[in-house]
Structures are given as structure tokens and as C-alpha cells.
């Protein structure tokens, strides 16, 4: 699946000589188009490139009566997943980890039999810690194996695999290189 990088370039047919002049900072300089006619042209180009990035998330959830202990367990599991992804992808992966700890409360049934949560501070039953790994791969050929390595450790939640195009400077330069002759031809026409 190829993605299209579209670039627009602007070229002026008489702009080059004026841009080469030296500028004296002590006097007011008129714009380059003041003394000579200039026609600007908008150039277009389409460059097809392959997707170059993949990402996915996995989350490890653990509970305990002590918030520090819950976080410690979740982080230890996430660390194993991080190491597994690194073994597969090495430096071709960027892994970002976030941890969230939240209390959960005692519950009771009201007069109608509906389950209610008692959110008073003295009714905290325990803590739930979630360690989430967000993995970005720079080599999409490794994406399936890296995700499988993380999933093998049994996360409680996982996101879908996304494969996409992230524009790079080189891609933009290539698109401008292709669009510039078109802009010049349009300006001259």
C-alpha cells in the first residue's frame, strides 16, 4: 500500500537575480518585485512512497490494596514487554511507557437492588495500576513480530496495529525537487 506525498512549490521567473543582491541594513530595501516584473507559478507534484512507520499499544493492569505494590507489579510486567520488543526491533523501535494508578471503592446495593459505588475516601477497597506501552516501529517489517512478543506476555488490553506514512525531510526534498520544474514552467507560460 503506497501513500501519496503531495508537494506544492512556488517559483518566480525573475526572482533569482534579485535574491542574490546584498542587503544594506541602513537603508530601506524595496521588495524584489518592485523594479522588475515577476510571475509566480504554483508547481504540483505527487510522489508515491511506501508506509514507513507502525505503532501499537499494550496495557498491563494489576490491583493491590497498596498503590505502590499495584504499580510495582504492573511496571514489572510492562518492563518485560519492553525488553521483548527491544529484542525483536532493537533501535528500530521507540517505546514510551505511562503508568496510571487509580483507587477502586467498595460497592453496595441500593433499595432498588442497583449496584452503587461508595466513593468516600474511607471506602477505598484497593488500587488499580495500568502500565501502558506505546510502541512506534521505524521498520514496518518488524511490526508483527514486535507486537507478538508484547502480546505473548499477556497484557489485559491491546490496541490495533497502525501502519502509516510519516513524512521525512528527504521525502519533502524529493517532492519539492519534482514540483519546482512544474512551478517554473507554469510561471514562464
Secondary structure as the mmCIF struct_conf table of DSSP 4:
data_model
#
loop_
_struct_conf.conf_type_id
_struct_conf.id
_struct_conf.beg_label_comp_id
_struct_conf.beg_label_asym_id
_struct_conf.beg_label_seq_id
_struct_conf.end_label_comp_id
_struct_conf.end_label_asym_id
_struct_conf.end_label_seq_id
STRN STRN1 UNK A 2 UNK A 12
BEND BEND1 UNK A 13 UNK A 14
HELX_RH_AL_P HELX_RH_AL_P1 UNK A 15 UNK A 19
TURN_TY1_P TURN_TY1_P1 UNK A 20 UNK A 20
BEND BEND2 UNK A 21 UNK A 21
TURN_TY1_P TURN_TY1_P2 UNK A 25 UNK A 26
BEND BEND3 UNK A 27 UNK A 27
TURN_TY1_P TURN_TY1_P3 UNK A 32 UNK A 35
BEND BEND4 UNK A 36 UNK A 36
STRN STRN2 UNK A 40 UNK A 50
STRN STRN3 UNK A 53 UNK A 64
BEND BEND5 UNK A 65 UNK A 66
HELX_RH_AL_P HELX_RH_AL_P2 UNK A 67 UNK A 89
HELX_RH_3T_P HELX_RH_3T_P1 UNK A 90 UNK A 92
STRN STRN4 UNK A 93 UNK A 105
STRN STRN5 UNK A 107 UNK A 109
TURN_TY1_P TURN_TY1_P4 UNK A 111 UNK A 112
BEND BEND6 UNK A 113 UNK A 113
STRN STRN6 UNK A 115 UNK A 117
HELX_RH_3T_P HELX_RH_3T_P2 UNK A 121 UNK A 123
STRN STRN7 UNK A 124 UNK A 137
BEND BEND7 UNK A 138 UNK A 138
HELX_RH_3T_P HELX_RH_3T_P3 UNK A 140 UNK A 142
HELX_RH_AL_P HELX_RH_AL_P3 UNK A 143 UNK A 151
TURN_TY1_P TURN_TY1_P5 UNK A 152 UNK A 153
BEND BEND8 UNK A 156 UNK A 156
STRN STRN8 UNK A 157 UNK A 158
HELX_LH_PP_P HELX_LH_PP_P1 UNK A 159 UNK A 161
STRN STRN9 UNK A 162 UNK A 164
HELX_RH_AL_P HELX_RH_AL_P4 UNK A 169 UNK A 188
#
